[in-house]
Amino acid sequence: MKKILQFAMCLLLAGVTTSAVVIHAEDTQTSNGSSSGDFRKVGSGGAQFLKIGVGARANAMAGAYGSIGNDISSLYWNVAGIADINGIAGSFSYTSWFAGFSHNFVGGCIPLSDKYRAAFSVTSFTSGNIPITTIEQSQGTGANYTVSDFALGLSFGGNITEQFAFGATLKYVQNAFSNVSANGVAFDIGSIYKTGFQGTNVGFSIQNLGGQQSFSGQGLNVTGTTVDGLKSNPVDQQYLTSPFDLPLIFRANISTDMMSIVNGEAITPEEADHKWIASAGFETLSDSPEQFSIGTEYVWKNFVAIRGGYRFGHDSFGVSGGLGLKYIGGGFDGQLDYSISPTEALGLVNRFTISLRVP
């Protein structure tokens, strides 16, 4: 047991160290070699849709979710969480984002054996029609364009031991608008350690490990003119774009079963009429300041759930909350979750998630 614990902690420490080194390098290096701070980090990366949290349950708890797992949204928060999904499971999540944008997520998981799981996920971030304007036609040219970002992930995870779970995701990422797109590949890795003390879990994850992307496509091709004497000659030209990094994210989370603490003993979820989970998380990003979050979930008779949380250090989000309903019977489990996250300047963000599982 001691060797297993040492192995788990060494692996997690390696992940923490790798993430810290990469983020520190991106944070401190500027064009003139001078030091930079959190302000300079903001807006320095692309594919920002990869930072939008998935799932109503997790977001109701302000994203303090990386050590809880056990549902399809773990594919986003910490892929190691799929190790605790029993049976065949699927989930769909819809987020009503700002300015008419929508964020959609669908995922599924199947067991490969008693210990290991395979899963897939599809994430899309789309806009409606956006009018094209120019300096000369500030009210619009009559044409429109759309934004369509997309990520497809294939995941594998499982319980290496009774206390240690590990997972990884390979994903294809595309950013597209008009006739321009950027494509690339990225990786997520995660781990969860179950301490065995009062239902306390510790989770670590790193998201979006990958190379730079750059835009290309017909939308960058233009026809300009050169003046030769008194003649104007058309010339084919192409705009050049700068490469950008994906938003590298490192998360560390801890959660505990509060009812075990209150009762003084561990109770299996199937036996409990009352479940109460408390969690806390730390998040650092390559292009944003560090953030902290706390969350809690109370479940009555495995039927109704009430959730809440608060995010510290975020420029838009703070308090969040939500509800959940669960149905068990007929050979399957069904769950409907809702969350609401008020913002200071951009209104409310509403999320809906429906999940199904066949044991």
C-alpha distance (Angstrom), angle and dihedral (degrees) to the residues before:
residue distance angle dihedral
M1 . . .
K2 3.78 . .
K3 3.80 91.5 .
I4 3.80 91.1 50.2
L5 3.79 91.5 51.4
Q6 3.78 91.6 48.5
F7 3.80 91.0 49.7
A8 3.80 91.9 50.1
M9 3.77 94.2 47.8
C10 3.81 92.4 46.9
L11 3.80 91.0 51.6
L12 3.78 92.0 48.5
L13 3.79 91.7 46.4
A14 3.79 89.7 52.3
G15 3.78 89.7 53.8
V16 3.79 92.4 48.9
T17 3.79 92.0 48.1
T18 3.81 94.1 47.6
S19 3.78 92.5 49.9
A20 3.80 93.6 45.6
V21 3.80 92.7 50.6
V22 3.80 94.5 48.9
I23 3.79 94.7 45.3
H24 3.80 92.2 44.8
A25 3.78 90.8 52.1
E26 3.79 92.6 50.8
D27 3.78 91.4 44.5
T28 3.78 98.6 50.7
Q29 3.79 103.6 38.0
T30 3.80 117.1 84.8
S31 3.77 134.0 166.4
N32 3.79 91.5 -87.0
G33 3.79 95.9 37.8
S34 3.79 94.4 -109.6
S35 3.78 126.0 137.7
S36 3.78 119.4 -90.8
G37 3.78 134.0 -162.9
D38 3.75 139.5 -155.2
F39 3.80 92.7 -68.2
R40 3.77 92.4 60.0
K41 3.82 91.3 49.4
V42 3.80 94.5 60.7
G43 3.80 113.7 101.1
S44 3.80 94.7 4.3
G45 3.82 95.5 118.3
G46 3.78 136.9 60.2
A47 3.83 135.3 -140.9
Q48 3.79 90.1 57.6
F49 3.80 91.8 172.9
L50 3.81 87.2 76.4
K51 3.82 87.6 71.1
I52 3.82 94.2 59.2
G53 3.79 109.4 105.9
V54 3.81 119.8 -120.4
G55 3.79 127.2 -134.8
A56 3.80 133.3 28.6
R57 3.81 93.9 -117.3
A58 3.79 95.2 54.6
N59 3.80 94.7 42.8
A60 3.80 92.4 48.5
M61 3.81 84.4 60.6
A62 3.83 90.0 51.1
G63 3.80 92.3 -109.3
A64 3.81 94.8 -64.0
Y65 3.77 87.3 135.1
G66 3.79 112.2 105.0
S67 3.80 95.3 105.6
I68 3.82 97.5 42.7
G69 3.78 101.5 61.6
N70 3.83 120.1 143.9
D71 3.81 95.9 128.5
I72 3.81 139.0 70.6
S73 3.81 94.1 -93.4
S74 3.82 86.1 70.2
L75 3.80 85.4 81.0
Y76 3.81 85.4 75.5
W77 3.82 105.1 32.0
N78 3.81 100.4 37.1
V79 3.78 120.2 -16.0
A80 3.82 91.2 -153.5
G81 3.81 87.1 74.3
I82 3.81 92.4 76.7
A83 3.80 87.7 74.0
D84 3.81 88.2 79.3
I85 3.82 95.9 51.0
N86 3.78 107.4 110.3
G87 3.79 117.1 -156.7
I88 3.80 129.4 -7.9
A89 3.80 112.7 -32.5
G90 3.79 137.8 -179.5
S91 3.78 136.1 178.5
F92 3.81 141.6 -175.2
S93 3.79 124.1 -161.9
Y94 3.80 129.2 -172.4
T95 3.81 125.4 -167.5
S96 3.79 123.7 -168.9
W97 3.81 100.1 -144.7
F98 3.79 131.8 -171.7
A99 3.81 125.9 -66.7
G100 3.78 95.6 13.1
F101 3.81 95.6 -54.9
S102 3.80 119.6 137.9
H103 3.79 129.7 -155.6
N104 3.81 118.5 -155.3
F105 3.79 131.3 -176.1
V106 3.79 131.0 -176.7
G107 3.78 125.7 177.1
G108 3.77 142.6 165.3
C109 3.80 137.9 -166.2
I110 3.80 133.8 -162.5
P111 3.81 130.5 -175.1
L112 3.79 117.6 -112.9
S113 3.80 92.9 -175.8
D114 3.79 139.1 -26.3
K115 3.81 89.7 -70.0
Y116 3.80 108.3 28.9
R117 3.80 136.0 62.6
A118 3.80 137.2 -169.6
A119 3.79 122.9 -154.3
F120 3.79 144.8 171.5
S121 3.79 133.9 -154.4
V122 3.79 137.0 -169.9
T123 3.80 121.4 -162.8
S124 3.79 125.2 -173.9
F125 3.79 132.5 -178.5
T126 3.79 114.2 -170.6
S127 3.77 141.3 168.8
G128 3.76 133.1 -153.0
N129 3.78 120.8 -116.7
I130 3.81 111.4 -48.2
P131 3.84 116.3 -160.3
I132 3.80 116.2 -119.8
T133 3.79 112.4 -128.4
T134 3.78 133.0 -175.8
I135 3.78 135.3 -170.5
E136 3.78 89.5 -100.0
Q137 3.83 94.2 42.7
S138 3.78 104.4 36.8
Q139 3.82 92.1 162.7
G140 3.79 92.2 57.3
T141 3.76 139.6 -77.8
G142 3.79 94.3 -117.9
A143 3.82 91.1 -105.4
N144 3.80 127.3 102.6
Y145 3.78 138.8 -156.9
T146 3.80 133.8 -161.8
V147 3.79 135.5 -146.4
S148 3.81 115.5 -132.8
D149 3.82 118.9 176.3
F150 3.78 120.3 177.7
A151 3.81 141.1 -177.7
L152 3.80 128.8 -174.2
G153 3.80 118.4 -167.7
L154 3.81 135.5 -170.6
S155 3.79 115.1 -164.9
F156 3.78 140.8 -170.4
G157 3.79 126.9 -171.6
G158 3.74 144.3 150.0
N159 3.77 150.7 152.3
I160 3.79 108.7 -74.8
T161 3.80 87.7 -175.7
E162 3.80 133.7 -2.5
Q163 3.80 88.7 -89.4
F164 3.79 105.4 31.9
A165 3.82 126.3 65.7
F166 3.78 127.5 -178.9
G167 3.81 134.4 -173.7
A168 3.80 142.4 173.9
T169 3.80 136.7 -167.1
L170 3.80 131.4 -157.8
K171 3.79 111.5 -160.0
Y172 3.77 140.4 -179.4
V173 3.81 114.1 -140.7
Q174 3.80 127.0 -162.2
N175 3.81 130.6 -179.2
A176 3.79 114.6 -168.7
F177 3.78 140.3 170.2
S178 3.79 130.6 161.4
N179 3.83 105.3 -25.9
V180 3.81 95.1 -29.7
S181 3.81 128.1 93.9
A182 3.81 143.1 167.7
N183 3.80 122.0 -153.2
G184 3.78 136.3 -173.2
V185 3.79 149.3 136.9
A186 3.81 127.9 -103.3
F187 3.80 139.4 176.2
D188 3.82 135.5 -138.2
I189 3.79 124.2 -162.9
G190 3.78 130.4 -177.1
S191 3.78 145.2 169.0
I192 3.79 137.2 -165.9
Y193 3.79 125.7 -160.9
K194 3.80 119.0 -160.7
T195 3.77 106.6 -152.0
G196 3.80 95.6 -164.3
F197 3.82 90.0 -132.2
Q198 3.82 115.0 119.0
G199 3.79 92.1 -35.0
T200 3.82 92.8 -60.8
N201 3.81 117.0 162.2
V202 3.79 130.4 -175.5
G203 3.80 121.3 -156.9
F204 3.81 135.7 -172.3
S205 3.79 128.6 -176.2
I206 3.80 141.2 170.0
Q207 3.80 121.2 -158.0
N208 3.78 135.7 -163.3
L209 3.78 101.2 16.2
G210 3.77 104.3 172.9
G211 3.77 148.8 101.5
Q212 3.78 130.2 -72.7
Q213 3.79 124.7 -76.1
S214 3.79 130.6 -149.0
F215 3.78 133.3 -168.8
S216 3.78 123.4 -108.6
G217 3.78 137.4 161.1
Q218 3.78 145.4 99.9
G219 3.79 91.1 -63.1
L220 3.80 88.8 73.9
N221 3.81 93.1 56.7
V222 3.80 116.7 95.8
T223 3.77 137.4 166.7
G224 3.77 114.5 -127.0
T225 3.80 134.0 172.6
T226 3.77 136.5 -120.7
V227 3.78 123.8 -157.5
D228 3.83 115.7 -130.8
G229 3.75 107.8 179.1
L230 3.79 104.8 -53.4
K231 3.81 94.9 -22.2
S232 3.80 126.4 94.2
N233 3.79 113.6 -149.1
P234 3.85 123.7 -164.3
V235 3.81 114.5 -125.9
D236 3.81 128.6 -172.3
Q237 3.80 110.7 -123.8
Q238 3.79 138.0 176.2
Y239 3.79 130.1 -150.8
L240 3.80 115.5 -125.2
T241 3.81 119.6 -135.3
S242 3.78 130.3 -158.8
P243 3.82 118.8 -122.6
F244 3.79 117.6 -112.6
D245 3.79 136.6 -157.7
L246 3.77 125.7 -120.5
P247 3.83 114.0 -115.5
L248 3.80 104.0 -91.2
I249 3.81 109.7 -149.2
F250 3.80 129.4 -167.8
R251 3.81 119.9 -171.4
A252 3.80 132.2 -173.1
N253 3.81 118.8 -174.0
I254 3.78 140.5 174.7
S255 3.80 127.9 -168.5
T256 3.78 135.3 176.1
D257 3.79 140.0 -168.0
M258 3.80 102.7 -113.7
M259 3.82 93.2 -169.7
S260 3.80 89.9 61.1
I261 3.80 87.9 55.5
V262 3.81 92.7 46.6
N263 3.82 93.8 46.4
G264 3.77 94.7 38.3
E265 3.81 92.7 -128.9
A266 3.77 139.6 66.9
I267 3.80 117.2 -98.2
T268 3.78 123.3 -167.5
P269 3.81 114.7 -117.5
E270 3.80 91.1 -117.0
E271 3.82 91.2 58.1
A272 3.79 98.3 45.0
D273 3.80 122.7 96.5
H274 3.79 88.3 -173.8
K275 3.80 125.9 40.8
W276 3.75 123.6 -176.4
I277 3.79 123.7 179.7
A278 3.80 125.7 -177.2
S279 3.79 122.4 -169.4
A280 3.79 142.7 175.2
G281 3.77 131.7 -165.0
F282 3.80 143.6 -170.0
E283 3.78 121.9 -154.3
T284 3.79 130.6 -174.6
L285 3.79 124.3 -176.8
S286 3.78 133.7 -166.9
D287 3.81 91.9 -126.2
S288 3.82 104.9 29.8
P289 3.81 138.4 51.9
E290 3.80 120.0 -91.7
Q291 3.80 117.5 -83.0
F292 3.80 136.2 -158.9
S293 3.79 127.6 -158.5
I294 3.79 139.5 -174.8
G295 3.79 127.1 -165.3
T296 3.77 143.2 172.5
E297 3.80 138.6 -166.8
Y298 3.79 130.1 -163.9
V299 3.82 119.4 -167.8
W300 3.81 123.9 -169.0
K301 3.83 117.8 -153.6
N302 3.79 91.2 -24.4
F303 3.82 87.5 -73.8
V304 3.82 113.8 84.0
A305 3.81 124.8 37.3
I306 3.81 129.5 -167.9
R307 3.79 118.3 -166.3
G308 3.77 139.3 -178.1
G309 3.77 141.4 166.5
Y310 3.78 148.0 161.6
R311 3.80 131.4 -136.1
F312 3.81 119.6 -150.0
G313 3.80 122.9 -157.1
H314 3.80 98.1 19.9
D315 3.80 116.8 128.4
S316 3.82 94.0 -140.6
F317 3.80 112.9 15.6
G318 3.80 128.5 64.6
V319 3.79 123.6 139.3
S320 3.81 120.9 29.2
G321 3.78 137.6 173.4
G322 3.75 144.4 170.9
L323 3.78 152.0 165.3
G324 3.78 136.2 -121.3
L325 3.80 137.4 -163.0
K326 3.79 124.3 -162.2
Y327 3.80 131.4 -165.0
I328 3.80 124.3 -164.8
G329 3.78 120.3 -174.3
G330 3.77 145.7 75.4
G331 3.79 92.1 61.7
F332 3.81 96.2 -59.6
D333 3.81 143.6 69.5
G334 3.79 121.7 -128.2
Q335 3.78 128.5 -169.7
L336 3.81 133.8 -175.0
D337 3.81 118.7 -166.9
Y338 3.80 133.9 -176.9
S339 3.79 131.6 -172.9
I340 3.78 135.7 -178.9
S341 3.80 126.4 -159.3
P342 3.82 118.1 -175.2
T343 3.80 118.1 -151.5
E344 3.78 129.0 -156.7
A345 3.79 97.9 -123.5
L346 3.80 110.4 7.0
G347 3.79 104.7 52.7
L348 3.79 129.0 -123.3
V349 3.79 127.8 -19.2
N350 3.81 112.3 -150.8
R351 3.80 124.6 -166.0
F352 3.80 131.3 -170.0
T353 3.80 125.9 -170.6
I354 3.78 130.5 -177.0
S355 3.80 119.5 -170.1
L356 3.80 134.5 -175.7
R357 3.79 130.5 -170.2
V358 3.79 132.6 -176.9
P359 3.84 109.1 -159.0
